Amino acid sequence: MAESTEEQELPAYPIRAYQLIPDPNQPDVVALAIETDQGHSLFLATRAILEDLGKDLLERAAKMPLKPGKT
C-alpha cells in the first residue's frame, strides 16, 4: 500500500449496519458493504484480509470499556 507524505484528514461516519456479500463468480473474495448516514460503501476483501480485520477488530474491542449493564 502506498503511503502519502502529507497528512489527510478524512471524515468519520458512524457505521449503522454492515453486510458480507459472497460472490458466486469469485469465491476467493467477499464484498463488505458498510452503511452510514452518508450512504453505502462497498469493499472487496480476500480471506487473508477478512482474517486480519477480524483479529484487529477483536483486539480493539477488548481494549474498549464495556457499556454499563453489559457483561
PDB file with one MODEL, atoms N, CA, C and O in Angstrom:
MODEL        1
ATOM      1  N   MET A   1       0.856  -1.174   0.000  1.00  0.00           N
ATOM      2  CA  MET A   1       0.000   0.000   0.000  1.00  0.00           C
ATOM      3  C   MET A   1       0.899   1.232   0.000  1.00  0.00           C
ATOM      4  O   MET A   1       1.824   1.323   0.807  1.00  0.00           O
ATOM      5  N   ALA A   2       0.641   2.157  -0.875  1.00  0.00           N
ATOM      6  CA  ALA A   2       1.429   3.380  -0.953  1.00  0.00           C
ATOM      7  C   ALA A   2       1.003   4.341   0.139  1.00  0.00           C
ATOM      8  O   ALA A   2      -0.187   4.500   0.411  1.00  0.00           O
ATOM      9  N   GLU A   3       1.980   4.980   0.763  1.00  0.00           N
ATOM     10  CA  GLU A   3       1.682   5.950   1.802  1.00  0.00           C
ATOM     11  C   GLU A   3       1.957   7.352   1.286  1.00  0.00           C
ATOM     12  O   GLU A   3       2.898   7.567   0.522  1.00  0.00           O
ATOM     13  N   SER A   4       1.143   8.294   1.699  1.00  0.00           N
ATOM     14  CA  SER A   4       1.324   9.683   1.329  1.00  0.00           C
ATOM     15  C   SER A   4       2.176  10.361   2.387  1.00  0.00           C
ATOM     16  O   SER A   4       2.072  10.051   3.574  1.00  0.00           O
ATOM     17  N   THR A   5       3.019  11.287   1.951  1.00  0.00           N
ATOM     18  CA  THR A   5       3.842  12.019   2.903  1.00  0.00           C
ATOM     19  C   THR A   5       3.054  13.154   3.549  1.00  0.00           C
ATOM     20  O   THR A   5       3.478  13.701   4.568  1.00  0.00           O
ATOM     21  N   GLU A   6       1.919  13.509   2.969  1.00  0.00           N
ATOM     22  CA  GLU A   6       1.073  14.554   3.527  1.00  0.00           C
ATOM     23  C   GLU A   6      -0.041  13.926   4.347  1.00  0.00           C
ATOM     24  O   GLU A   6      -0.622  12.916   3.948  1.00  0.00           O
ATOM     25  N   GLU A   7      -0.340  14.532   5.507  1.00  0.00           N
ATOM     26  CA  GLU A   7      -1.450  14.041   6.308  1.00  0.00           C
ATOM     27  C   GLU A   7      -2.747  14.511   5.686  1.00  0.00           C
ATOM     28  O   GLU A   7      -2.861  15.647   5.225  1.00  0.00           O
ATOM     29  N   GLN A   8      -3.718  13.620   5.682  1.00  0.00           N
ATOM     30  CA  GLN A   8      -5.024  13.945   5.120  1.00  0.00           C
ATOM     31  C   GLN A   8      -6.075  13.661   6.167  1.00  0.00           C
ATOM     32  O   GLN A   8      -6.126  12.557   6.707  1.00  0.00           O
ATOM     33  N   GLU A   9      -6.912  14.634   6.463  1.00  0.00           N
ATOM     34  CA  GLU A   9      -7.989  14.444   7.416  1.00  0.00           C
ATOM     35  C   GLU A   9      -9.196  13.894   6.676  1.00  0.00           C
ATOM     36  O   GLU A   9      -9.692  14.502   5.727  1.00  0.00           O
ATOM     37  N   LEU A  10      -9.661  12.732   7.125  1.00  0.00           N
ATOM     38  CA  LEU A  10     -10.805  12.089   6.488  1.00  0.00           C
ATOM     39  C   LEU A  10     -12.036  12.219   7.372  1.00  0.00           C
ATOM     40  O   LEU A  10     -11.922  12.169   8.597  1.00  0.00           O
ATOM     41  N   PRO A  11     -13.207  12.385   6.776  1.00  0.00           N
ATOM     42  CA  PRO A  11     -14.426  12.438   7.588  1.00  0.00           C
ATOM     43  C   PRO A  11     -14.708  11.065   8.183  1.00  0.00           C
ATOM     44  O   PRO A  11     -14.383  10.043   7.578  1.00  0.00           O
ATOM     45  N   ALA A  12     -15.307  11.042   9.355  1.00  0.00           N
ATOM     46  CA  ALA A  12     -15.666   9.785  10.011  1.00  0.00           C
ATOM     47  C   ALA A  12     -17.175   9.748  10.226  1.00  0.00           C
ATOM     48  O   ALA A  12     -17.766  10.704  10.729  1.00  0.00           O
ATOM     49  N   TYR A  13     -17.784   8.643   9.844  1.00  0.00           N
ATOM     50  CA  TYR A  13     -19.220   8.483   9.977  1.00  0.00           C
ATOM     51  C   TYR A  13     -19.503   7.218  10.782  1.00  0.00           C
ATOM     52  O   TYR A  13     -18.879   6.187  10.531  1.00  0.00           O
ATOM     53  N   PRO A  14     -20.421   7.267  11.737  1.00  0.00           N
ATOM     54  CA  PRO A  14     -20.771   6.059  12.480  1.00  0.00           C
ATOM     55  C   PRO A  14     -21.349   4.989  11.546  1.00  0.00           C
ATOM     56  O   PRO A  14     -22.133   5.290  10.646  1.00  0.00           O
ATOM     57  N   ILE A  15     -20.950   3.745  11.778  1.00  0.00           N
ATOM     58  CA  ILE A  15     -21.487   2.631  10.999  1.00  0.00           C
ATOM     59  C   ILE A  15     -22.866   2.297  11.537  1.00  0.00           C
ATOM     60  O   ILE A  15     -23.035   2.069  12.735  1.00  0.00           O
ATOM     61  N   ARG A  16     -23.852   2.269  10.652  1.00  0.00           N
ATOM     62  CA  ARG A  16     -25.228   1.930  11.037  1.00  0.00           C
ATOM     63  C   ARG A  16     -25.482   0.438  10.835  1.00  0.00           C
ATOM     64  O   ARG A  16     -26.227  -0.175  11.600  1.00  0.00           O
ATOM     65  N   ALA A  17     -24.871  -0.139   9.818  1.00  0.00           N
ATOM     66  CA  ALA A  17     -25.070  -1.553   9.511  1.00  0.00           C
ATOM     67  C   ALA A  17     -23.948  -2.014   8.590  1.00  0.00           C
ATOM     68  O   ALA A  17     -23.260  -1.208   7.963  1.00  0.00           O
ATOM     69  N   TYR A  18     -23.785  -3.324   8.525  1.00  0.00           N
ATOM     70  CA  TYR A  18     -22.835  -3.894   7.580  1.00  0.00           C
ATOM     71  C   TYR A  18     -23.379  -5.219   7.071  1.00  0.00           C
ATOM     72  O   TYR A  18     -24.268  -5.811   7.683  1.00  0.00           O
ATOM     73  N   GLN A  19     -22.846  -5.674   5.961  1.00  0.00           N
ATOM     74  CA  GLN A  19     -23.264  -6.949   5.394  1.00  0.00           C
ATOM     75  C   GLN A  19     -22.086  -7.535   4.630  1.00  0.00           C
ATOM     76  O   GLN A  19     -21.369  -6.815   3.934  1.00  0.00           O
ATOM     77  N   LEU A  20     -21.887  -8.840   4.761  1.00  0.00           N
ATOM     78  CA  LEU A  20     -20.900  -9.546   3.959  1.00  0.00           C
ATOM     79  C   LEU A  20     -21.639 -10.233   2.826  1.00  0.00           C
ATOM     80  O   LEU A  20     -22.574 -11.000   3.057  1.00  0.00           O
ATOM     81  N   ILE A  21     -21.212  -9.951   1.592  1.00  0.00           N
ATOM     82  CA  ILE A  21     -21.929 -10.439   0.413  1.00  0.00           C
ATOM     83  C   ILE A  21     -20.991 -11.322  -0.406  1.00  0.00           C
ATOM     84  O   ILE A  21     -20.056 -10.816  -1.027  1.00  0.00           O
ATOM     85  N   PRO A  22     -21.230 -12.645  -0.418  1.00  0.00           N
ATOM     86  CA  PRO A  22     -20.382 -13.523  -1.228  1.00  0.00           C
ATOM     87  C   PRO A  22     -20.695 -13.350  -2.710  1.00  0.00           C
ATOM     88  O   PRO A  22     -21.818 -13.012  -3.084  1.00  0.00           O
ATOM     89  N   ASP A  23     -19.697 -13.584  -3.538  1.00  0.00           N
ATOM     90  CA  ASP A  23     -19.869 -13.516  -4.986  1.00  0.00           C
ATOM     91  C   ASP A  23     -19.669 -14.923  -5.538  1.00  0.00           C
ATOM     92  O   ASP A  23     -18.549 -15.434  -5.525  1.00  0.00           O
ATOM     93  N   PRO A  24     -20.741 -15.561  -6.024  1.00  0.00           N
ATOM     94  CA  PRO A  24     -20.595 -16.932  -6.519  1.00  0.00           C
ATOM     95  C   PRO A  24     -19.629 -17.049  -7.697  1.00  0.00           C
ATOM     96  O   PRO A  24     -19.111 -18.133  -7.966  1.00  0.00           O
ATOM     97  N   ASN A  25     -19.384 -15.949  -8.396  1.00  0.00           N
ATOM     98  CA  ASN A  25     -18.451 -15.968  -9.521  1.00  0.00           C
ATOM     99  C   ASN A  25     -17.003 -15.762  -9.090  1.00  0.00           C
ATOM    100  O   ASN A  25     -16.082 -16.031  -9.861  1.00  0.00           O
ATOM    101  N   GLN A  26     -16.795 -15.281  -7.850  1.00  0.00           N
ATOM    102  CA  GLN A  26     -15.456 -15.061  -7.319  1.00  0.00           C
ATOM    103  C   GLN A  26     -15.414 -15.601  -5.879  1.00  0.00           C
ATOM    104  O   GLN A  26     -15.499 -14.823  -4.928  1.00  0.00           O
ATOM    105  N   PRO A  27     -15.284 -16.919  -5.714  1.00  0.00           N
ATOM    106  CA  PRO A  27     -15.344 -17.484  -4.366  1.00  0.00           C
ATOM    107  C   PRO A  27     -14.173 -17.093  -3.469  1.00  0.00           C
ATOM    108  O   PRO A  27     -14.208 -17.356  -2.267  1.00  0.00           O
ATOM    109  N   ASP A  28     -13.138 -16.470  -4.031  1.00  0.00           N
ATOM    110  CA  ASP A  28     -11.979 -16.078  -3.221  1.00  0.00           C
ATOM    111  C   ASP A  28     -12.070 -14.645  -2.705  1.00  0.00           C
ATOM    112  O   ASP A  28     -11.127 -14.156  -2.083  1.00  0.00           O
ATOM    113  N   VAL A  29     -13.193 -13.962  -2.952  1.00  0.00           N
ATOM    114  CA  VAL A  29     -13.404 -12.617  -2.411  1.00  0.00           C
ATOM    115  C   VAL A  29     -14.829 -12.500  -1.876  1.00  0.00           C
ATOM    116  O   VAL A  29     -15.731 -13.237  -2.274  1.00  0.00           O
ATOM    117  N   VAL A  30     -14.999 -11.547  -0.961  1.00  0.00           N
ATOM    118  CA  VAL A  30     -16.331 -11.243  -0.441  1.00  0.00           C
ATOM    119  C   VAL A  30     -16.458  -9.722  -0.430  1.00  0.00           C
ATOM    120  O   VAL A  30     -15.477  -9.007  -0.226  1.00  0.00           O
ATOM    121  N   ALA A  31     -17.663  -9.245  -0.647  1.00  0.00           N
ATOM    122  CA  ALA A  31     -17.913  -7.803  -0.579  1.00  0.00           C
ATOM    123  C   ALA A  31     -18.350  -7.456   0.836  1.00  0.00           C
ATOM    124  O   ALA A  31     -19.225  -8.110   1.403  1.00  0.00           O
ATOM    125  N   LEU A  32     -17.742  -6.436   1.394  1.00  0.00           N
ATOM    126  CA  LEU A  32     -18.125  -5.909   2.698  1.00  0.00           C
ATOM    127  C   LEU A  32     -18.853  -4.600   2.436  1.00  0.00           C
ATOM    128  O   LEU A  32     -18.244  -3.614   2.021  1.00  0.00           O
ATOM    129  N   ALA A  33     -20.155  -4.597   2.680  1.00  0.00           N
ATOM    130  CA  ALA A  33     -20.971  -3.397   2.487  1.00  0.00           C
ATOM    131  C   ALA A  33     -21.142  -2.724   3.841  1.00  0.00           C
ATOM    132  O   ALA A  33     -21.544  -3.373   4.806  1.00  0.00           O
ATOM    133  N   ILE A  34     -20.846  -1.443   3.923  1.00  0.00           N
ATOM    134  CA  ILE A  34     -20.977  -0.674   5.152  1.00  0.00           C
ATOM    135  C   ILE A  34     -21.944   0.470   4.901  1.00  0.00           C
ATOM    136  O   ILE A  34     -21.794   1.225   3.940  1.00  0.00           O
ATOM    137  N   GLU A  35     -22.946   0.595   5.782  1.00  0.00           N
ATOM    138  CA  GLU A  35     -23.944   1.656   5.665  1.00  0.00           C
ATOM    139  C   GLU A  35     -23.707   2.710   6.737  1.00  0.00           C
ATOM    140  O   GLU A  35     -23.531   2.386   7.912  1.00  0.00           O
ATOM    141  N   THR A  36     -23.702   3.981   6.322  1.00  0.00           N
ATOM    142  CA  THR A  36     -23.614   5.110   7.236  1.00  0.00           C
ATOM    143  C   THR A  36     -24.749   6.073   6.905  1.00  0.00           C
ATOM    144  O   THR A  36     -25.506   5.848   5.961  1.00  0.00           O
ATOM    145  N   ASP A  37     -24.865   7.137   7.678  1.00  0.00           N
ATOM    146  CA  ASP A  37     -25.866   8.164   7.371  1.00  0.00           C
ATOM    147  C   ASP A  37     -25.581   8.831   6.030  1.00  0.00           C
ATOM    148  O   ASP A  37     -26.478   9.421   5.427  1.00  0.00           O
ATOM    149  N   GLN A  38     -24.348   8.742   5.566  1.00  0.00           N
ATOM    150  CA  GLN A  38     -23.959   9.376   4.313  1.00  0.00           C
ATOM    151  C   GLN A  38     -24.122   8.454   3.110  1.00  0.00           C
ATOM    152  O   GLN A  38     -23.873   8.863   1.976  1.00  0.00           O
ATOM    153  N   GLY A  39     -24.538   7.208   3.352  1.00  0.00           N
ATOM    154  CA  GLY A  39     -24.738   6.265   2.252  1.00  0.00           C
ATOM    155  C   GLY A  39     -23.986   4.970   2.485  1.00  0.00           C
ATOM    156  O   GLY A  39     -23.553   4.675   3.599  1.00  0.00           O
ATOM    157  N   HIS A  40     -23.839   4.203   1.416  1.00  0.00           N
ATOM    158  CA  HIS A  40     -23.197   2.896   1.471  1.00  0.00           C
ATOM    159  C   HIS A  40     -21.810   2.953   0.836  1.00  0.00           C
ATOM    160  O   HIS A  40     -21.559   3.733  -0.083  1.00  0.00           O
ATOM    161  N   SER A  41     -20.924   2.113   1.346  1.00  0.00           N
ATOM    162  CA  SER A  41     -19.627   1.890   0.721  1.00  0.00           C
ATOM    163  C   SER A  41     -19.462   0.391   0.577  1.00  0.00           C
ATOM    164  O   SER A  41     -19.937  -0.377   1.412  1.00  0.00           O
ATOM    165  N   LEU A  42     -18.794  -0.019  -0.473  1.00  0.00           N
ATOM    166  CA  LEU A  42     -18.596  -1.425  -0.757  1.00  0.00           C
ATOM    167  C   LEU A  42     -17.109  -1.683  -0.949  1.00  0.00           C
ATOM    168  O   LEU A  42     -16.443  -0.990  -1.719  1.00  0.00           O
ATOM    169  N   PHE A  43     -16.593  -2.693  -0.238  1.00  0.00           N
ATOM    170  CA  PHE A  43     -15.178  -3.043  -0.299  1.00  0.00           C
ATOM    171  C   PHE A  43     -15.063  -4.526  -0.620  1.00  0.00           C
ATOM    172  O   PHE A  43     -15.855  -5.328  -0.123  1.00  0.00           O
ATOM    173  N   LEU A  44     -14.092  -4.900  -1.439  1.00  0.00           N
ATOM    174  CA  LEU A  44     -13.832  -6.303  -1.725  1.00  0.00           C
ATOM    175  C   LEU A  44     -12.683  -6.763  -0.852  1.00  0.00           C
ATOM    176  O   LEU A  44     -11.694  -6.047  -0.691  1.00  0.00           O
ATOM    177  N   ALA A  45     -12.807  -7.965  -0.280  1.00  0.00           N
ATOM    178  CA  ALA A  45     -11.780  -8.467   0.617  1.00  0.00           C
ATOM    179  C   ALA A  45     -11.522  -9.950   0.366  1.00  0.00           C
ATOM    180  O   ALA A  45     -12.437 -10.719   0.072  1.00  0.00           O
ATOM    181  N   THR A  46     -10.258 -10.325   0.490  1.00  0.00           N
ATOM    182  CA  THR A  46      -9.868 -11.721   0.403  1.00  0.00           C
ATOM    183  C   THR A  46      -9.986 -12.360   1.789  1.00  0.00           C
ATOM    184  O   THR A  46     -10.250 -11.677   2.778  1.00  0.00           O
ATOM    185  N   ARG A  47      -9.792 -13.652   1.843  1.00  0.00           N
ATOM    186  CA  ARG A  47      -9.829 -14.364   3.128  1.00  0.00           C
ATOM    187  C   ARG A  47      -8.776 -13.795   4.074  1.00  0.00           C
ATOM    188  O   ARG A  47      -9.062 -13.569   5.250  1.00  0.00           O
ATOM    189  N   ALA A  48      -7.569 -13.562   3.581  1.00  0.00           N
ATOM    190  CA  ALA A  48      -6.495 -13.045   4.433  1.00  0.00           C
ATOM    191  C   ALA A  48      -6.861 -11.689   5.025  1.00  0.00           C
ATOM    192  O   ALA A  48      -6.605 -11.435   6.202  1.00  0.00           O
ATOM    193  N   ILE A  49      -7.450 -10.827   4.223  1.00  0.00           N
ATOM    194  CA  ILE A  49      -7.864  -9.510   4.714  1.00  0.00           C
ATOM    195  C   ILE A  49      -8.950  -9.660   5.766  1.00  0.00           C
ATOM    196  O   ILE A  49      -8.889  -9.004   6.806  1.00  0.00           O
ATOM    197  N   LEU A  50      -9.950 -10.513   5.518  1.00  0.00           N
ATOM    198  CA  LEU A  50     -11.021 -10.719   6.495  1.00  0.00           C
ATOM    199  C   LEU A  50     -10.474 -11.278   7.807  1.00  0.00           C
ATOM    200  O   LEU A  50     -10.901 -10.863   8.884  1.00  0.00           O
ATOM    201  N   GLU A  51      -9.527 -12.222   7.720  1.00  0.00           N
ATOM    202  CA  GLU A  51      -8.941 -12.779   8.941  1.00  0.00           C
ATOM    203  C   GLU A  51      -8.193 -11.708   9.725  1.00  0.00           C
ATOM    204  O   GLU A  51      -8.343 -11.613  10.943  1.00  0.00           O
ATOM    205  N   ASP A  52      -7.387 -10.899   9.035  1.00  0.00           N
ATOM    206  CA  ASP A  52      -6.643  -9.818   9.704  1.00  0.00           C
ATOM    207  C   ASP A  52      -7.598  -8.781  10.291  1.00  0.00           C
ATOM    208  O   ASP A  52      -7.408  -8.333  11.422  1.00  0.00           O
ATOM    209  N   LEU A  53      -8.612  -8.401   9.536  1.00  0.00           N
ATOM    210  CA  LEU A  53      -9.578  -7.417  10.001  1.00  0.00           C
ATOM    211  C   LEU A  53     -10.315  -7.935  11.233  1.00  0.00           C
ATOM    212  O   LEU A  53     -10.474  -7.209  12.214  1.00  0.00           O
ATOM    213  N   GLY A  54     -10.762  -9.185  11.185  1.00  0.00           N
ATOM    214  CA  GLY A  54     -11.458  -9.769  12.319  1.00  0.00           C
ATOM    215  C   GLY A  54     -10.585  -9.783  13.567  1.00  0.00           C
ATOM    216  O   GLY A  54     -11.048  -9.442  14.655  1.00  0.00           O
ATOM    217  N   LYS A  55      -9.331 -10.175  13.415  1.00  0.00           N
ATOM    218  CA  LYS A  55      -8.396 -10.211  14.542  1.00  0.00           C
ATOM    219  C   LYS A  55      -8.191  -8.811  15.105  1.00  0.00           C
ATOM    220  O   LYS A  55      -8.241  -8.611  16.319  1.00  0.00           O
ATOM    221  N   ASP A  56      -7.961  -7.848  14.229  1.00  0.00           N
ATOM    222  CA  ASP A  56      -7.734  -6.473  14.666  1.00  0.00           C
ATOM    223  C   ASP A  56      -8.971  -5.892  15.362  1.00  0.00           C
ATOM    224  O   ASP A  56      -8.844  -5.192  16.366  1.00  0.00           O
ATOM    225  N   LEU A  57     -10.158  -6.177  14.837  1.00  0.00           N
ATOM    226  CA  LEU A  57     -11.388  -5.677  15.460  1.00  0.00           C
ATOM    227  C   LEU A  57     -11.593  -6.285  16.849  1.00  0.00           C
ATOM    228  O   LEU A  57     -11.981  -5.580  17.781  1.00  0.00           O
ATOM    229  N   LEU A  58     -11.337  -7.581  16.993  1.00  0.00           N
ATOM    230  CA  LEU A  58     -11.487  -8.225  18.302  1.00  0.00           C
ATOM    231  C   LEU A  58     -10.480  -7.670  19.308  1.00  0.00           C
ATOM    232  O   LEU A  58     -10.825  -7.444  20.468  1.00  0.00           O
ATOM    233  N   GLU A  59      -9.242  -7.450  18.874  1.00  0.00           N
ATOM    234  CA  GLU A  59      -8.229  -6.881  19.768  1.00  0.00           C
ATOM    235  C   GLU A  59      -8.623  -5.470  20.202  1.00  0.00           C
ATOM    236  O   GLU A  59      -8.473  -5.118  21.372  1.00  0.00           O
ATOM    237  N   ARG A  60      -9.119  -4.671  19.280  1.00  0.00           N
ATOM    238  CA  ARG A  60      -9.518  -3.301  19.593  1.00  0.00           C
ATOM    239  C   ARG A  60     -10.732  -3.298  20.517  1.00  0.00           C
ATOM    240  O   ARG A  60     -10.789  -2.515  21.465  1.00  0.00           O
ATOM    241  N   ALA A  61     -11.700  -4.166  20.247  1.00  0.00           N
ATOM    242  CA  ALA A  61     -12.899  -4.241  21.087  1.00  0.00           C
ATOM    243  C   ALA A  61     -12.535  -4.646  22.515  1.00  0.00           C
ATOM    244  O   ALA A  61     -13.135  -4.149  23.468  1.00  0.00           O
ATOM    245  N   ALA A  62     -11.567  -5.535  22.673  1.00  0.00           N
ATOM    246  CA  ALA A  62     -11.168  -5.989  24.006  1.00  0.00           C
ATOM    247  C   ALA A  62     -10.568  -4.853  24.833  1.00  0.00           C
ATOM    248  O   ALA A  62     -10.592  -4.903  26.063  1.00  0.00           O
ATOM    249  N   LYS A  63     -10.036  -3.841  24.174  1.00  0.00           N
ATOM    250  CA  LYS A  63      -9.417  -2.700  24.871  1.00  0.00           C
ATOM    251  C   LYS A  63     -10.440  -1.614  25.233  1.00  0.00           C
ATOM    252  O   LYS A  63     -10.123  -0.684  25.974  1.00  0.00           O
ATOM    253  N   MET A  64     -11.648  -1.732  24.715  1.00  0.00           N
ATOM    254  CA  MET A  64     -12.663  -0.703  24.941  1.00  0.00           C
ATOM    255  C   MET A  64     -13.448  -1.011  26.214  1.00  0.00           C
ATOM    256  O   MET A  64     -13.649  -2.177  26.554  1.00  0.00           O
ATOM    257  N   PRO A  65     -13.891   0.035  26.917  1.00  0.00           N
ATOM    258  CA  PRO A  65     -14.693  -0.221  28.121  1.00  0.00           C
ATOM    259  C   PRO A  65     -16.059  -0.795  27.748  1.00  0.00           C
ATOM    260  O   PRO A  65     -16.625  -0.477  26.703  1.00  0.00           O
ATOM    261  N   LEU A  66     -16.573  -1.656  28.641  1.00  0.00           N
ATOM    262  CA  LEU A  66     -17.914  -2.201  28.450  1.00  0.00           C
ATOM    263  C   LEU A  66     -18.952  -1.139  28.760  1.00  0.00           C
ATOM    264  O   LEU A  66     -18.723  -0.270  29.601  1.00  0.00           O
ATOM    265  N   LYS A  67     -20.082  -1.203  28.090  1.00  0.00           N
ATOM    266  CA  LYS A  67     -21.192  -0.312  28.412  1.00  0.00           C
ATOM    267  C   LYS A  67     -21.794  -0.779  29.732  1.00  0.00           C
ATOM    268  O   LYS A  67     -21.780  -1.976  30.019  1.00  0.00           O
ATOM    269  N   PRO A  68     -22.320   0.132  30.538  1.00  0.00           N
ATOM    270  CA  PRO A  68     -22.970  -0.276  31.787  1.00  0.00           C
ATOM    271  C   PRO A  68     -24.069  -1.300  31.522  1.00  0.00           C
ATOM    272  O   PRO A  68     -24.861  -1.144  30.592  1.00  0.00           O
ATOM    273  N   GLY A  69     -24.114  -2.351  32.346  1.00  0.00           N
ATOM    274  CA  GLY A  69     -25.131  -3.380  32.182  1.00  0.00           C
ATOM    275  C   GLY A  69     -24.739  -4.484  31.234  1.00  0.00           C
ATOM    276  O   GLY A  69     -25.483  -5.454  31.093  1.00  0.00           O
ATOM    277  N   LYS A  70     -23.588  -4.375  30.570  1.00  0.00           N
ATOM    278  CA  LYS A  70     -23.112  -5.418  29.637  1.00  0.00           C
ATOM    279  C   LYS A  70     -22.041  -6.231  30.323  1.00  0.00           C
ATOM    280  O   LYS A  70     -21.215  -5.684  31.054  1.00  0.00           O
ATOM    281  N   THR A  71     -22.045  -7.540  30.096  1.00  0.00           N
ATOM    282  CA  THR A  71     -21.003  -8.390  30.659  1.00  0.00           C
ATOM    283  C   THR A  71     -20.354  -9.230  29.597  1.00  0.00           C
ATOM    284  O   THR A  71     -19.449 -10.010  29.894  1.00  0.00           O
TER     285      THR A  71
ENDMDL
END
